[in-house]
Amino acid sequence: MQPNHWRLLRTVAAILFVAFAVGIVAGQWDDVRRATANIEISWSQIALATGIVFVAYALLIETWRRTVAAWGDKLGWLDAARIWFISNLGRYVPGKVWQIGAMGVMAEERGVSAIAATGSAIVVNIVSIIAGVGVVVATGGRILARYAGEVAALAAVLVAALVLLPLGVKLAVRLYKRISGRELQFGALPPRALIVALVGTSAAWLLYGIAFRFFALAVGAPPNAGLASYTAAYTFSYLLGYLVLLAPGGIGVREGALVASMTQLGLASGGVATVVAVTSRLWLTALEVFPGVLLLAFGASRRTAQPISE
């Protein structure tokens, strides 16, 4: 592909990412306004929850950098943060594969080898799902205890997923090539990459659970449940939304799963759980979308401001 054609394709992709993401935020604003009309919001708790989410973001960015390093490459922290936030916009385009592809392509542009760029992006995303399943099993005891057989089956799936990860990576590479037409190169999976990704993503899920509890309390959830249940409810709903490939950002699927899990875990009644689900969707979408949009705009303005060489 010619450089000019590739530049045009990237521009079109960026516009689509932003359009889908901003459309989701705008479409939910009326729902959030109605849901919060009769409640008193604790903005200090929302601010605290927001800070914890950005700590989780920083941890995931560093996890990805160290996964890249496991292939013997280097990526600066600021470059990694920019790539991570911008590629996150790809999850709001149906198909989810765009996020992984964007991470790999942008990392290559910063001098990372094709193997390290694509391999690290795929590994972190796959391991994050595996780690999330483990977190749900570990923290959702009150509801999962009722289904001992299902819990055992889920644990077996988790172990199998870890063992079969290299095969899963190869299948993901083939799927991406079939959808995008872009050739991805992938070498041997370094064990260190797997360990780093598993530890980093597991810690991030726990941080998300802490942040979600503060947010839920801020919008009216009763303080009658511990951190483990909130972590299980959030992680379960997020994973379910993520795994439904045709739902951009997991919209609809995540909210339904969150309401169901919060009521079953005794975190809130159906009405309060619905308020938490709707408001948390807008909150988290804004935290994912706005940094990526700002970085895209800043990067575009910098390129425009650069003088054209003769």
Secondary structure per residue as TSV (DSSP state, phi and psi in degrees):
chain	resnum	aa	ss	phi	psi
A	1	M	-	360.0	133.0
A	2	Q	-	-67.7	149.7
A	3	P	H	-54.7	-42.5
A	4	N	H	-64.6	-38.4
A	5	H	H	-66.9	-41.4
A	6	W	H	-64.7	-39.0
A	7	R	H	-64.4	-41.0
A	8	L	H	-65.2	-41.0
A	9	L	H	-62.4	-41.8
A	10	R	H	-63.4	-39.6
A	11	T	H	-63.8	-45.4
A	12	V	H	-62.0	-43.1
A	13	A	H	-61.8	-41.7
A	14	A	H	-62.6	-41.3
A	15	I	H	-64.0	-41.8
A	16	L	H	-64.3	-43.5
A	17	F	H	-56.4	-51.0
A	18	V	H	-65.2	-42.1
A	19	A	H	-62.2	-45.8
A	20	F	H	-63.0	-45.4
A	21	A	H	-66.5	-47.8
A	22	V	H	-65.0	-36.0
A	23	G	H	-61.4	-38.3
A	24	I	H	-65.3	-45.0
A	25	V	H	-61.1	-48.4
A	26	A	H	-63.0	-39.1
A	27	G	H	-68.5	-21.6
A	28	Q	H	-97.0	-7.0
A	29	W	H	-62.4	-43.6
A	30	D	H	-63.7	-39.7
A	31	D	H	-62.4	-42.5
A	32	V	H	-66.0	-42.0
A	33	R	H	-61.9	-41.5
A	34	R	H	-67.8	-40.6
A	35	A	H	-67.1	-30.6
A	36	T	T	-100.5	8.9
A	37	A	T	-63.3	-33.2
A	38	N	T	-114.7	20.8
A	39	I	S	-123.9	154.5
A	40	E	-	-100.0	114.8
A	41	I	-	-85.8	135.9
A	42	S	-	-91.8	97.9
A	43	W	H	-69.1	-26.9
A	44	S	H	-66.8	-38.7
A	45	Q	H	-70.5	-35.7
A	46	I	H	-65.3	-39.3
A	47	A	H	-62.9	-42.2
A	48	L	H	-63.3	-44.7
A	49	A	H	-61.3	-39.4
A	50	T	H	-63.7	-43.4
A	51	G	H	-60.2	-40.3
A	52	I	H	-66.6	-38.2
A	53	V	H	-61.3	-41.3
A	54	F	H	-70.1	-28.0
A	55	V	H	-65.2	-41.8
A	56	A	H	-62.7	-40.5
A	57	Y	H	-58.8	-47.4
A	58	A	H	-60.0	-39.6
A	59	L	H	-64.7	-42.0
A	60	L	H	-66.7	-38.5
A	61	I	H	-62.6	-44.9
A	62	E	H	-66.2	-36.3
A	63	T	H	-60.4	-43.8
A	64	W	H	-64.6	-42.7
A	65	R	H	-58.2	-43.5
A	66	R	H	-72.0	-28.0
A	67	T	H	-69.2	-40.6
A	68	V	H	-58.6	-42.5
A	69	A	H	-63.8	-27.6
A	70	A	H	-64.6	-22.3
A	71	W	T	-90.9	5.0
A	72	G	T	87.1	15.1
A	73	D	-	-111.4	169.1
A	74	K	-	-129.0	145.2
A	75	L	-	-142.7	122.5
A	76	G	-	-60.9	152.4
A	77	W	H	-64.3	-44.0
A	78	L	H	-65.3	-40.2
A	79	D	H	-63.2	-42.9
A	80	A	H	-63.3	-41.4
A	81	A	H	-63.8	-43.3
A	82	R	H	-62.5	-46.0
A	83	I	H	-62.6	-42.7
A	84	W	H	-63.8	-46.8
A	85	F	H	-68.8	-42.2
A	86	I	H	-68.0	-44.0
A	87	S	H	-65.0	-25.7
A	88	N	H	-60.2	-26.7
A	89	L	G	-62.4	-24.7
A	90	G	G	-65.4	-20.0
A	91	R	G	-72.6	-13.8
A	92	Y	G	-90.5	1.5
A	93	V	S	-99.7	128.3
A	94	P	T	-51.5	132.7
A	95	G	T	122.4	-26.6
A	96	K	S	62.6	-25.4
A	97	V	H	-67.1	-20.6
A	98	W	H	-63.6	-33.7
A	99	Q	H	-62.4	-46.8
A	100	I	H	-64.9	-44.4
A	101	G	H	-61.6	-41.9
A	102	A	H	-63.9	-40.1
A	103	M	H	-59.9	-46.7
A	104	G	H	-64.7	-45.4
A	105	V	H	-65.3	-45.5
A	106	M	H	-67.1	-35.0
A	107	A	H	-66.6	-38.7
A	108	E	H	-60.4	-38.5
A	109	E	H	-64.7	-23.7
A	110	R	T	-93.2	14.2
A	111	G	T	95.8	2.3
A	112	V	-	-79.8	140.6
A	113	S	-	-62.5	155.7
A	114	A	H	-59.7	-39.7
A	115	I	H	-63.8	-48.9
A	116	A	H	-66.8	-39.7
A	117	A	H	-65.7	-53.3
A	118	T	H	-75.0	-39.3
A	119	G	H	-62.7	-45.8
A	120	S	H	-65.5	-40.2
A	121	A	H	-62.9	-44.0
A	122	I	H	-68.7	-44.7
A	123	V	H	-62.0	-46.2
A	124	V	H	-61.6	-40.8
A	125	N	H	-68.6	-43.7
A	126	I	H	-67.6	-44.6
A	127	V	H	-65.8	-33.4
A	128	S	H	-60.1	-39.7
A	129	I	H	-65.4	-44.4
A	130	I	H	-61.9	-45.6
A	131	A	H	-62.6	-39.2
A	132	G	H	-62.2	-41.4
A	133	V	H	-61.0	-42.6
A	134	G	H	-61.4	-39.7
A	135	V	H	-65.2	-40.8
A	136	V	H	-62.2	-44.3
A	137	V	H	-62.0	-40.8
A	138	A	H	-74.8	-31.2
A	139	T	H	-106.2	-14.5
A	140	G	-	-97.3	36.7
A	141	G	H	-57.5	-38.5
A	142	R	H	-63.6	-37.0
A	143	I	H	-92.5	-35.3
A	144	L	H	-72.3	-23.2
A	145	A	T	-63.4	-23.1
A	146	R	T	-74.9	-14.7
A	147	Y	-	-127.5	67.2
A	148	A	H	-59.1	-42.5
A	149	G	H	-63.2	-42.6
A	150	E	H	-65.6	-37.7
A	151	V	H	-64.1	-42.7
A	152	A	H	-62.7	-40.5
A	153	A	H	-65.1	-40.5
A	154	L	H	-64.0	-40.8
A	155	A	H	-63.3	-38.8
A	156	A	H	-64.9	-40.1
A	157	V	H	-62.6	-40.1
A	158	L	H	-61.4	-46.5
A	159	V	H	-63.8	-42.9
A	160	A	H	-63.2	-38.1
A	161	A	H	-64.3	-39.4
A	162	L	H	-64.5	-41.8
A	163	V	H	-67.9	-38.0
A	164	L	T	-94.0	11.1
A	165	L	H	-54.8	-46.4
A	166	P	H	-56.7	-39.3
A	167	L	H	-66.6	-39.6
A	168	G	H	-62.4	-38.1
A	169	V	H	-62.5	-45.0
A	170	K	H	-62.4	-40.1
A	171	L	H	-65.3	-38.5
A	172	A	H	-64.7	-38.3
A	173	V	H	-63.0	-44.2
A	174	R	H	-64.6	-40.6
A	175	L	H	-63.1	-44.2
A	176	Y	H	-62.6	-41.4
A	177	K	H	-63.1	-40.3
A	178	R	H	-66.0	-39.2
A	179	I	H	-76.3	-45.4
A	180	S	H	-95.6	-21.5
A	181	G	-	78.5	4.9
A	182	R	-	-97.0	132.0
A	183	E	-	-76.6	127.3
A	184	L	-	-111.9	135.6
A	185	Q	-	-103.9	137.5
A	186	F	-	-143.8	125.0
A	187	G	-	-96.0	-162.8
A	188	A	-	-64.2	144.0
A	189	L	-	-82.2	112.8
A	190	P	-	-69.8	132.4
A	191	P	H	-56.4	-34.5
A	192	R	H	-61.9	-35.4
A	193	A	H	-62.6	-41.9
A	194	L	H	-64.0	-44.7
A	195	I	H	-65.1	-47.5
A	196	V	H	-60.2	-46.1
A	197	A	H	-64.5	-39.5
A	198	L	H	-67.3	-45.3
A	199	V	H	-66.5	-46.6
A	200	G	H	-64.6	-45.3
A	201	T	H	-71.1	-33.8
A	202	S	H	-63.1	-44.9
A	203	A	H	-63.2	-37.3
A	204	A	H	-64.9	-40.8
A	205	W	H	-60.3	-40.0
A	206	L	H	-65.8	-39.7
A	207	L	H	-64.2	-40.6
A	208	Y	H	-60.1	-39.7
A	209	G	H	-62.7	-41.7
A	210	I	H	-62.3	-46.5
A	211	A	H	-62.2	-41.5
A	212	F	H	-64.1	-37.9
A	213	R	H	-62.6	-45.7
A	214	F	H	-60.9	-41.0
A	215	F	H	-65.7	-45.1
A	216	A	H	-59.7	-43.2
A	217	L	H	-63.7	-33.8
A	218	A	H	-66.9	-26.8
A	219	V	T	-109.8	19.5
A	220	G	T	112.2	0.8
A	221	A	-	-69.2	139.2
A	222	P	-	-70.5	142.6
A	223	P	S	-82.9	57.3
A	224	N	-	-115.2	14.3
A	225	A	S	-140.3	154.7
A	226	G	-	-86.2	-180.0
A	227	L	H	-64.3	-37.5
A	228	A	H	-58.9	-44.3
A	229	S	H	-66.2	-40.5
A	230	Y	H	-64.1	-40.1
A	231	T	H	-63.8	-42.2
A	232	A	H	-63.5	-45.3
A	233	A	H	-63.1	-45.8
A	234	Y	H	-66.1	-49.1
A	235	T	H	-63.8	-43.4
A	236	F	H	-60.1	-47.6
A	237	S	H	-68.0	-38.9
A	238	Y	H	-65.8	-44.7
A	239	L	H	-62.1	-42.1
A	240	L	H	-62.5	-44.1
A	241	G	H	-63.7	-37.6
A	242	Y	H	-68.6	-36.7
A	243	L	H	-78.7	-14.3
A	244	V	-	-84.9	98.0
A	245	L	T	-63.8	-31.6
A	246	L	T	-84.8	-5.1
A	247	A	S	-94.4	107.5
A	248	P	G	-61.9	122.1
A	249	G	G	66.1	12.9
A	250	G	G	70.4	17.7
A	251	I	T	-59.8	135.6
A	252	G	T	88.1	-53.0
A	253	V	H	-66.3	-47.4
A	254	R	H	-63.0	-42.0
A	255	E	H	-65.3	-43.0
A	256	G	H	-62.7	-43.1
A	257	A	H	-66.5	-35.5
A	258	L	H	-68.4	-42.5
A	259	V	H	-61.9	-45.5
A	260	A	H	-63.6	-45.4
A	261	S	H	-69.9	-36.8
A	262	M	H	-65.6	-39.9
A	263	T	H	-70.6	-39.8
A	264	Q	H	-68.6	-32.3
A	265	L	T	-85.2	-1.2
A	266	G	T	74.4	23.3
A	267	L	S	-78.7	-32.6
A	268	A	S	-166.1	161.0
A	269	S	-	-72.4	170.9
A	270	G	H	-58.4	-41.9
A	271	G	H	-65.3	-47.2
A	272	V	H	-66.1	-40.2
A	273	A	H	-61.6	-36.5
A	274	T	H	-66.0	-41.4
A	275	V	H	-60.0	-45.7
A	276	V	H	-61.9	-43.7
A	277	A	H	-63.2	-45.2
A	278	V	H	-69.0	-46.4
A	279	T	H	-70.7	-37.1
A	280	S	H	-68.2	-30.8
A	281	R	H	-61.2	-48.3
A	282	L	H	-65.6	-41.2
A	283	W	H	-59.8	-52.1
A	284	L	H	-70.2	-36.0
A	285	T	H	-62.6	-43.1
A	286	A	H	-61.6	-41.2
A	287	L	H	-67.5	-27.6
A	288	E	H	-85.2	-36.5
A	289	V	H	-83.2	-50.2
A	290	F	H	-60.6	-42.7
A	291	P	H	-60.1	-41.7
A	292	G	H	-65.0	-42.0
A	293	V	H	-64.2	-43.8
A	294	L	H	-63.6	-41.7
A	295	L	H	-68.6	-35.9
A	296	L	H	-62.9	-45.7
A	297	A	H	-65.6	-40.6
A	298	F	H	-65.9	-41.9
A	299	G	H	-64.3	-38.7
A	300	A	H	-66.6	-40.2
A	301	S	H	-67.5	-34.7
A	302	R	H	-66.0	-42.4
A	303	R	H	-66.1	-36.4
A	304	T	H	-68.2	-35.0
A	305	A	H	-75.4	-17.2
A	306	Q	S	-71.1	134.4
A	307	P	-	-66.8	146.4
A	308	I	-	-83.1	124.7
A	309	S	-	-75.0	147.4
A	310	E	-	-72.3	360.0
